[in-house]
């Protein structure tokens, strides 16, 4: 069938798909990727046939879970771009990004090991996230909240560094402490300035 001939899901089918995705996220987080699809169906409160209709293989479900999570981050970034305080919105989002990645990287690693091509599966949503992140960075720089010479590649490297540091220096009493220290390096001092054209 051509794309124009594909009928949209009925409301009940959309609800069931959402419930399956939510159950899968929880199951993968607590039990790992070995959890059977039948167990995910039980957690979602639907029949196994419903799961297989939406996701014919476990790999398809893994992929959908990851794309769903990334789409959620894109929506969060878009919302942050509308905030009045550009600097606060930028730092809150990148902190959230590190925290989210810290809890989801095991799933991404397992997806790659399961033969799911993450670059193909997540390409468009990753492009969208990158665009939103770039917009947040530019707004924060114009507001003087981030050094003007920081670019998106720098930010990616710092996010990855913060993620690795949080794992190595995990401190349940002070979650996010290392991330906050890294972000402090992005903040201009009065002597250096930060806004473009300052």
Secondary structure, DSSP 8 states (H G I E B T S, - for coil): --GGG-----HHHHHHHHHHHHHHHHHHHHH-TT--HHHHHHHHTS-HHHHHHH-SSHHHHHHHHHHHHHHHHHHHHHHHHT-S-HHHHHHHHHHHHHHHHHHHHHHHHHHHHTT--HHHHTHHHHHHHHHHHHHHHHHHHHTTSS-TT--HHHHHHHHHHHHHHHHHT--GGGTTHHHHHHHHTTS--TTT--STT-
